[in-house]
Amino acid sequence: MGAVSEIAQIYRASKKKRDINWFTEWVARPPAAVVVYALRNTPITPNQVTFMSAVVAAIACALLVLTPGSWLGLVLATVTFELSFILDCADGQLARLRKLASPLGHLLDFLMDELKAMLLIGSTAVRLWLEHPANPWFLVIGIAALFCLAAGISFTSFMRRPEYGAKPPTEDGQPAEVGKRTGPIGMVLNGIEFLARIVVHYPQYLLVCAAFDRFDIFFWAYASVNALYFLKSFASIFLRLGRFTK
């Protein structure tokens, strides 16, 4: 079997049955299958690929901070971050190919994803401030966004606890799916959440922001979505557990 045919077979055999979005399935997973092909007969484990993804993301964030005002530096940093996302896809594909997928591996992947998100929003805030030193609001909003992101992670972990009444996760460690809302208001809320998921999954539009030298669009959009999720999650928990009792 030729290399191209084997890579195509790896792609079909290792990708998820239902991916998170079109970008992951059709843009990131094909090159990830090439990575899996290169690693298939090596001792490198899926968890090690997860850690490699985090290291590459850290390099990308360092490039963001070290190249303020440079469009080429911004593009290079963003391409590096996209390589990190390809590795992030490859770890799960390698695990599924070797039949090693586990809830613990999924949790490690989730942990590294959130650390990468914190690094990205923090380094973006520093870069924008270095480009506009007279405007300290980039740092202020960056700190607030980091707090909202960290708090959102804590809220999510809390609400997924069985003590809170959450359904058990699926066999691969994914949280149980929640049914869609119905009615006019529910449809509006579903639409807002759909747009929010696009913003949260930043790999699908980072290169566009970098190409037009408008990384501030990512910064404000991502900070806003995390602030809204913080308010939504806090309100949900408060309304359930913070009410007066008779």
Secondary structure, 3 states (H helix, E strand, C coil): CCHHHHHHHHHHHHCCCCCCCHHHHHHHHHHHHHHHHHHCCCCCCHHHHHHHHHHHHHHHHHHHHHCCCCHHHHHHHHHHHHHHHHHHHHHHHHHHHCCCCCHHHHHHHHHHHHHHHHHHHHHHHHHHHHHCCCCCHHHHHHHHHHHHHHHHHHHHHHHCCHHHCCCCCCCCCCCCCCCCCCHHHHHHHHHHHHHHHHHHCHHHCHHHHHHCCCHHHHHHHHHHHHHHHHHHHHHHHHHHHCCCCC
